[in-house]
Amino acid sequence: MINYIMLYKIRKKVKKILKEKIFEEELATTPTSCIGCVADDISWEIYYLLKEKNEKD
């Protein structure tokens, strides 16, 4: 079962990190860049990695 609260918290933190990196010019963007889309993709990957880790323990 998907824990949407955990996924939301991960996404919020990832989005904050991405915005900081863009502000510090450590991450390049284009006018059509979708920060939310990138944050969603990264968040899902982190979520599944954490879920796999918890299942192994």
mmCIF file as gemmi writes it, N, C-alpha and C atoms, coordinates in Angstrom:
data_model
loop_
_atom_site.group_PDB
_atom_site.id
_atom_site.type_symbol
_atom_site.label_atom_id
_atom_site.label_alt_id
_atom_site.label_comp_id
_atom_site.label_asym_id
_atom_site.label_entity_id
_atom_site.label_seq_id
_atom_site.pdbx_PDB_ins_code
_atom_site.Cartn_x
_atom_site.Cartn_y
_atom_site.Cartn_z
_atom_site.occupancy
_atom_site.B_iso_or_equiv
_atom_site.pdbx_formal_charge
_atom_site.auth_seq_id
_atom_site.auth_asym_id
_atom_site.pdbx_PDB_model_num
ATOM 1 N N . MET Axp A 1 ? 0.84 -1.181 0 1 0 ? 1 A 1
ATOM 2 C CA . MET Axp A 1 ? 0 0 0 1 0 ? 1 A 1
ATOM 3 C C . MET Axp A 1 ? 0.887 1.246 0 1 0 ? 1 A 1
ATOM 4 N N . ILE Axp A 2 ? 0.487 2.243 -0.729 1 0 ? 2 A 1
ATOM 5 C CA . ILE Axp A 2 ? 1.27 3.47 -0.854 1 0 ? 2 A 1
ATOM 6 C C . ILE Axp A 2 ? 0.963 4.405 0.311 1 0 ? 2 A 1
ATOM 7 N N . ASN Axp A 3 ? 2.014 4.872 0.953 1 0 ? 3 A 1
ATOM 8 C CA . ASN Axp A 3 ? 1.884 5.826 2.048 1 0 ? 3 A 1
ATOM 9 C C . ASN Axp A 3 ? 2.006 7.232 1.45 1 0 ? 3 A 1
ATOM 10 N N . TYR Axp A 4 ? 0.866 7.833 1.135 1 0 ? 4 A 1
ATOM 11 C CA . TYR Axp A 4 ? 0.86 9.127 0.459 1 0 ? 4 A 1
ATOM 12 C C . TYR Axp A 4 ? 1.378 10.261 1.342 1 0 ? 4 A 1
ATOM 13 N N . ILE Axp A 5 ? 1.236 10.136 2.643 1 0 ? 5 A 1
ATOM 14 C CA . ILE Axp A 5 ? 1.754 11.167 3.548 1 0 ? 5 A 1
ATOM 15 C C . ILE Axp A 5 ? 3.275 11.184 3.48 1 0 ? 5 A 1
ATOM 16 N N . MET Axp A 6 ? 3.883 9.997 3.522 1 0 ? 6 A 1
ATOM 17 C CA . MET Axp A 6 ? 5.336 9.912 3.421 1 0 ? 6 A 1
ATOM 18 C C . MET Axp A 6 ? 5.803 10.414 2.055 1 0 ? 6 A 1
ATOM 19 N N . LEU Axp A 7 ? 5.098 10.032 1.004 1 0 ? 7 A 1
ATOM 20 C CA . LEU Axp A 7 ? 5.444 10.466 -0.346 1 0 ? 7 A 1
ATOM 21 C C . LEU Axp A 7 ? 5.362 11.99 -0.455 1 0 ? 7 A 1
ATOM 22 N N . TYR Axp A 8 ? 4.336 12.597 0.135 1 0 ? 8 A 1
ATOM 23 C CA . TYR Axp A 8 ? 4.179 14.056 0.118 1 0 ? 8 A 1
ATOM 24 C C . TYR Axp A 8 ? 5.346 14.731 0.829 1 0 ? 8 A 1
ATOM 25 N N . LYS Axp A 9 ? 5.745 14.194 1.984 1 0 ? 9 A 1
ATOM 26 C CA . LYS Axp A 9 ? 6.86 14.772 2.733 1 0 ? 9 A 1
ATOM 27 C C . LYS Axp A 9 ? 8.163 14.664 1.944 1 0 ? 9 A 1
ATOM 28 N N . ILE Axp A 10 ? 8.371 13.527 1.287 1 0 ? 10 A 1
ATOM 29 C CA . ILE Axp A 10 ? 9.566 13.346 0.457 1 0 ? 10 A 1
ATOM 30 C C . ILE Axp A 10 ? 9.55 14.361 -0.678 1 0 ? 10 A 1
ATOM 31 N N . ARG Axp A 11 ? 8.41 14.484 -1.357 1 0 ? 11 A 1
ATOM 32 C CA . ARG Axp A 11 ? 8.288 15.402 -2.497 1 0 ? 11 A 1
ATOM 33 C C . ARG Axp A 11 ? 8.547 16.841 -2.072 1 0 ? 11 A 1
ATOM 34 N N . LYS Axp A 12 ? 8.011 17.228 -0.926 1 0 ? 12 A 1
ATOM 35 C CA . LYS Axp A 12 ? 8.189 18.591 -0.422 1 0 ? 12 A 1
ATOM 36 C C . LYS Axp A 12 ? 9.671 18.881 -0.177 1 0 ? 12 A 1
ATOM 37 N N . LYS Axp A 13 ? 10.367 17.929 0.438 1 0 ? 13 A 1
ATOM 38 C CA . LYS Axp A 13 ? 11.788 18.109 0.724 1 0 ? 13 A 1
ATOM 39 C C . LYS Axp A 13 ? 12.613 18.129 -0.561 1 0 ? 13 A 1
ATOM 40 N N . VAL Axp A 14 ? 12.297 17.233 -1.509 1 0 ? 14 A 1
ATOM 41 C CA . VAL Axp A 14 ? 13.013 17.185 -2.786 1 0 ? 14 A 1
ATOM 42 C C . VAL Axp A 14 ? 12.819 18.493 -3.546 1 0 ? 14 A 1
ATOM 43 N N . LYS Axp A 15 ? 11.598 18.987 -3.576 1 0 ? 15 A 1
ATOM 44 C CA . LYS Axp A 15 ? 11.307 20.231 -4.293 1 0 ? 15 A 1
ATOM 45 C C . LYS Axp A 15 ? 12.074 21.399 -3.674 1 0 ? 15 A 1
ATOM 46 N N . LYS Axp A 16 ? 12.161 21.434 -2.352 1 0 ? 16 A 1
ATOM 47 C CA . LYS Axp A 16 ? 12.907 22.486 -1.667 1 0 ? 16 A 1
ATOM 48 C C . LYS Axp A 16 ? 14.386 22.421 -2.034 1 0 ? 16 A 1
ATOM 49 N N . ILE Axp A 17 ? 14.948 21.221 -2.037 1 0 ? 17 A 1
ATOM 50 C CA . ILE Axp A 17 ? 16.358 21.046 -2.394 1 0 ? 17 A 1
ATOM 51 C C . ILE Axp A 17 ? 16.603 21.487 -3.838 1 0 ? 17 A 1
ATOM 52 N N . LEU Axp A 18 ? 15.709 21.094 -4.755 1 0 ? 18 A 1
ATOM 53 C CA . LEU Axp A 18 ? 15.857 21.486 -6.156 1 0 ? 18 A 1
ATOM 54 C C . LEU Axp A 18 ? 15.819 23.004 -6.316 1 0 ? 18 A 1
ATOM 55 N N . LYS Axp A 19 ? 14.894 23.652 -5.63 1 0 ? 19 A 1
ATOM 56 C CA . LYS Axp A 19 ? 14.797 25.114 -5.719 1 0 ? 19 A 1
ATOM 57 C C . LYS Axp A 19 ? 16.063 25.785 -5.191 1 0 ? 19 A 1
ATOM 58 N N . GLU Axp A 20 ? 16.625 25.249 -4.09 1 0 ? 20 A 1
ATOM 59 C CA . GLU Axp A 20 ? 17.865 25.8 -3.544 1 0 ? 20 A 1
ATOM 60 C C . GLU Axp A 20 ? 19.013 25.634 -4.536 1 0 ? 20 A 1
ATOM 61 N N . LYS Axp A 21 ? 19.097 24.465 -5.159 1 0 ? 21 A 1
ATOM 62 C CA . LYS Axp A 21 ? 20.166 24.203 -6.132 1 0 ? 21 A 1
ATOM 63 C C . LYS Axp A 21 ? 20.039 25.123 -7.343 1 0 ? 21 A 1
ATOM 64 N N . ILE Axp A 22 ? 18.819 25.374 -7.782 1 0 ? 22 A 1
ATOM 65 C CA . ILE Axp A 22 ? 18.602 26.281 -8.912 1 0 ? 22 A 1
ATOM 66 C C . ILE Axp A 22 ? 18.999 27.701 -8.517 1 0 ? 22 A 1
ATOM 67 N N . PHE Axp A 23 ? 18.608 28.125 -7.328 1 0 ? 23 A 1
ATOM 68 C CA . PHE Axp A 23 ? 18.939 29.469 -6.85 1 0 ? 23 A 1
ATOM 69 C C . PHE Axp A 23 ? 20.447 29.659 -6.757 1 0 ? 23 A 1
ATOM 70 N N . GLU Axp A 24 ? 21.157 28.612 -6.308 1 0 ? 24 A 1
ATOM 71 C CA . GLU Axp A 24 ? 22.619 28.666 -6.178 1 0 ? 24 A 1
ATOM 72 C C . GLU Axp A 24 ? 23.322 28.379 -7.506 1 0 ? 24 A 1
ATOM 73 N N . GLU Axp A 25 ? 22.543 28.226 -8.566 1 0 ? 25 A 1
ATOM 74 C CA . GLU Axp A 25 ? 23.035 27.947 -9.916 1 0 ? 25 A 1
ATOM 75 C C . GLU Axp A 25 ? 23.853 26.659 -9.988 1 0 ? 25 A 1
ATOM 76 N N . GLU Axp A 26 ? 23.512 25.679 -9.167 1 0 ? 26 A 1
ATOM 77 C CA . GLU Axp A 26 ? 24.146 24.371 -9.214 1 0 ? 26 A 1
ATOM 78 C C . GLU Axp A 26 ? 23.373 23.411 -10.112 1 0 ? 26 A 1
ATOM 79 N N . LEU Axp A 27 ? 22.196 23.836 -10.541 1 0 ? 27 A 1
ATOM 80 C CA . LEU Axp A 27 ? 21.338 23.015 -11.382 1 0 ? 27 A 1
ATOM 81 C C . LEU Axp A 27 ? 20.794 23.895 -12.498 1 0 ? 27 A 1
ATOM 82 N N . ALA Axp A 28 ? 21.033 23.481 -13.731 1 0 ? 28 A 1
ATOM 83 C CA . ALA Axp A 28 ? 20.587 24.275 -14.876 1 0 ? 28 A 1
ATOM 84 C C . ALA Axp A 28 ? 19.118 23.996 -15.177 1 0 ? 28 A 1
ATOM 85 N N . THR Axp A 29 ? 18.417 25.027 -15.588 1 0 ? 29 A 1
ATOM 86 C CA . THR Axp A 29 ? 17.013 24.879 -15.974 1 0 ? 29 A 1
ATOM 87 C C . THR Axp A 29 ? 16.781 25.587 -17.306 1 0 ? 29 A 1
ATOM 88 N N . THR Axp A 30 ? 15.667 25.269 -17.91 1 0 ? 30 A 1
ATOM 89 C CA . THR Axp A 30 ? 15.25 25.938 -19.141 1 0 ? 30 A 1
ATOM 90 C C . THR Axp A 30 ? 13.901 26.594 -18.871 1 0 ? 30 A 1
ATOM 91 N N . PRO Axp A 31 ? 13.439 27.455 -19.769 1 0 ? 31 A 1
ATOM 92 C CA . PRO Axp A 31 ? 12.123 28.086 -19.564 1 0 ? 31 A 1
ATOM 93 C C . PRO Axp A 31 ? 10.973 27.073 -19.473 1 0 ? 31 A 1
ATOM 94 N N . THR Axp A 32 ? 11.158 25.885 -20.035 1 0 ? 32 A 1
ATOM 95 C CA . THR Axp A 32 ? 10.087 24.883 -20.002 1 0 ? 32 A 1
ATOM 96 C C . THR Axp A 32 ? 10.314 23.821 -18.927 1 0 ? 32 A 1
ATOM 97 N N . SER Axp A 33 ? 11.307 24.028 -18.056 1 0 ? 33 A 1
ATOM 98 C CA . SER Axp A 33 ? 11.58 23.062 -16.991 1 0 ? 33 A 1
ATOM 99 C C . SER Axp A 33 ? 10.403 22.977 -16.027 1 0 ? 33 A 1
ATOM 100 N N . CYS Axp A 34 ? 10.095 21.785 -15.61 1 0 ? 34 A 1
ATOM 101 C CA . CYS Axp A 34 ? 9.007 21.558 -14.655 1 0 ? 34 A 1
ATOM 102 C C . CYS Axp A 34 ? 9.613 21.002 -13.368 1 0 ? 34 A 1
ATOM 103 N N . ILE Axp A 35 ? 9.831 21.864 -12.388 1 0 ? 35 A 1
ATOM 104 C CA . ILE Axp A 35 ? 10.443 21.447 -11.132 1 0 ? 35 A 1
ATOM 105 C C . ILE Axp A 35 ? 9.564 20.424 -10.426 1 0 ? 35 A 1
ATOM 106 N N . GLY Axp A 36 ? 8.263 20.626 -10.465 1 0 ? 36 A 1
ATOM 107 C CA . GLY Axp A 36 ? 7.339 19.684 -9.832 1 0 ? 36 A 1
ATOM 108 C C . GLY Axp A 36 ? 7.43 18.3 -10.446 1 0 ? 36 A 1
ATOM 109 N N . CYS Axp A 37 ? 7.596 18.237 -11.765 1 0 ? 37 A 1
ATOM 110 C CA . CYS Axp A 37 ? 7.694 16.944 -12.455 1 0 ? 37 A 1
ATOM 111 C C . CYS Axp A 37 ? 8.96 16.205 -12.036 1 0 ? 37 A 1
ATOM 112 N N . VAL Axp A 38 ? 10.069 16.929 -11.986 1 0 ? 38 A 1
ATOM 113 C CA . VAL Axp A 38 ? 11.335 16.323 -11.568 1 0 ? 38 A 1
ATOM 114 C C . VAL Axp A 38 ? 11.228 15.876 -10.113 1 0 ? 38 A 1
ATOM 115 N N . ALA Axp A 39 ? 10.642 16.717 -9.272 1 0 ? 39 A 1
ATOM 116 C CA . ALA Axp A 39 ? 10.47 16.375 -7.86 1 0 ? 39 A 1
ATOM 117 C C . ALA Axp A 39 ? 9.606 15.129 -7.709 1 0 ? 39 A 1
ATOM 118 N N . ASP Axp A 40 ? 8.545 15.02 -8.499 1 0 ? 40 A 1
ATOM 119 C CA . ASP Axp A 40 ? 7.686 13.829 -8.448 1 0 ? 40 A 1
ATOM 120 C C . ASP Axp A 40 ? 8.463 12.57 -8.801 1 0 ? 40 A 1
ATOM 121 N N . ASP Axp A 41 ? 9.228 12.617 -9.887 1 0 ? 41 A 1
ATOM 122 C CA . ASP Axp A 41 ? 9.998 11.453 -10.32 1 0 ? 41 A 1
ATOM 123 C C . ASP Axp A 41 ? 11.009 11.026 -9.259 1 0 ? 41 A 1
ATOM 124 N N . ILE Axp A 42 ? 11.74 11.996 -8.729 1 0 ? 42 A 1
ATOM 125 C CA . ILE Axp A 42 ? 12.737 11.691 -7.701 1 0 ? 42 A 1
ATOM 126 C C . ILE Axp A 42 ? 12.057 11.172 -6.438 1 0 ? 42 A 1
ATOM 127 N N . SER Axp A 43 ? 10.945 11.779 -6.064 1 0 ? 43 A 1
ATOM 128 C CA . SER Axp A 43 ? 10.223 11.37 -4.851 1 0 ? 43 A 1
ATOM 129 C C . SER Axp A 43 ? 9.75 9.928 -4.93 1 0 ? 43 A 1
ATOM 130 N N . TRP Axp A 44 ? 9.194 9.538 -6.078 1 0 ? 44 A 1
ATOM 131 C CA . TRP Axp A 44 ? 8.746 8.155 -6.241 1 0 ? 44 A 1
ATOM 132 C C . TRP Axp A 44 ? 9.917 7.19 -6.132 1 0 ? 44 A 1
ATOM 133 N N . GLU Axp A 45 ? 11.062 7.536 -6.716 1 0 ? 45 A 1
ATOM 134 C CA . GLU Axp A 45 ? 12.237 6.665 -6.638 1 0 ? 45 A 1
ATOM 135 C C . GLU Axp A 45 ? 12.7 6.516 -5.195 1 0 ? 45 A 1
ATOM 136 N N . ILE Axp A 46 ? 12.762 7.628 -4.459 1 0 ? 46 A 1
ATOM 137 C CA . ILE Axp A 46 ? 13.164 7.581 -3.051 1 0 ? 46 A 1
ATOM 138 C C . ILE Axp A 46 ? 12.168 6.758 -2.25 1 0 ? 46 A 1
ATOM 139 N N . TYR Axp A 47 ? 10.885 6.973 -2.501 1 0 ? 47 A 1
ATOM 140 C CA . TYR Axp A 47 ? 9.84 6.24 -1.787 1 0 ? 47 A 1
ATOM 141 C C . TYR Axp A 47 ? 10.012 4.734 -1.963 1 0 ? 47 A 1
ATOM 142 N N . TYR Axp A 48 ? 10.199 4.296 -3.209 1 0 ? 48 A 1
ATOM 143 C CA . TYR Axp A 48 ? 10.341 2.859 -3.459 1 0 ? 48 A 1
ATOM 144 C C . TYR Axp A 48 ? 11.636 2.303 -2.885 1 0 ? 48 A 1
ATOM 145 N N . LEU Axp A 49 ? 12.703 3.088 -2.885 1 0 ? 49 A 1
ATOM 146 C CA . LEU Axp A 49 ? 13.943 2.642 -2.253 1 0 ? 49 A 1
ATOM 147 C C . LEU Axp A 49 ? 13.749 2.453 -0.751 1 0 ? 49 A 1
ATOM 148 N N . LEU Axp A 50 ? 13.067 3.41 -0.106 1 0 ? 50 A 1
ATOM 149 C CA . LEU Axp A 50 ? 12.797 3.291 1.328 1 0 ? 50 A 1
ATOM 150 C C . LEU Axp A 50 ? 11.878 2.111 1.62 1 0 ? 50 A 1
ATOM 151 N N . LYS Axp A 51 ? 10.889 1.91 0.771 1 0 ? 51 A 1
ATOM 152 C CA . LYS Axp A 51 ? 9.951 0.809 0.954 1 0 ? 51 A 1
ATOM 153 C C . LYS Axp A 51 ? 10.676 -0.536 0.84 1 0 ? 51 A 1
ATOM 154 N N . GLU Axp A 52 ? 11.553 -0.673 -0.152 1 0 ? 52 A 1
ATOM 155 C CA . GLU Axp A 52 ? 12.329 -1.905 -0.315 1 0 ? 52 A 1
ATOM 156 C C . GLU Axp A 52 ? 13.223 -2.139 0.891 1 0 ? 52 A 1
ATOM 157 N N . LYS Axp A 53 ? 13.848 -1.07 1.383 1 0 ? 53 A 1
ATOM 158 C CA . LYS Axp A 53 ? 14.734 -1.189 2.54 1 0 ? 53 A 1
ATOM 159 C C . LYS Axp A 53 ? 13.951 -1.655 3.764 1 0 ? 53 A 1
ATOM 160 N N . ASN Axp A 54 ? 12.768 -1.081 3.98 1 0 ? 54 A 1
ATOM 161 C CA . ASN Axp A 54 ? 11.946 -1.458 5.128 1 0 ? 54 A 1
ATOM 162 C C . ASN Axp A 54 ? 11.452 -2.895 5.02 1 0 ? 54 A 1
ATOM 163 N N . GLU Axp A 55 ? 11.166 -3.351 3.812 1 0 ? 55 A 1
ATOM 164 C CA . GLU Axp A 55 ? 10.698 -4.722 3.628 1 0 ? 55 A 1
ATOM 165 C C . GLU Axp A 55 ? 11.81 -5.732 3.901 1 0 ? 55 A 1
ATOM 166 N N . LYS Axp A 56 ? 13.055 -5.356 3.623 1 0 ? 56 A 1
ATOM 167 C CA . LYS Axp A 56 ? 14.192 -6.249 3.861 1 0 ? 56 A 1
ATOM 168 C C . LYS Axp A 56 ? 14.499 -6.368 5.344 1 0 ? 56 A 1
ATOM 169 N N . ASP Axp A 57 ? 14.239 -5.292 6.099 1 0 ? 57 A 1
ATOM 170 C CA . ASP Axp A 57 ? 14.546 -5.282 7.545 1 0 ? 57 A 1
ATOM 171 C C . ASP Axp A 57 ? 13.552 -6.045 8.318 1 0 ? 57 A 1
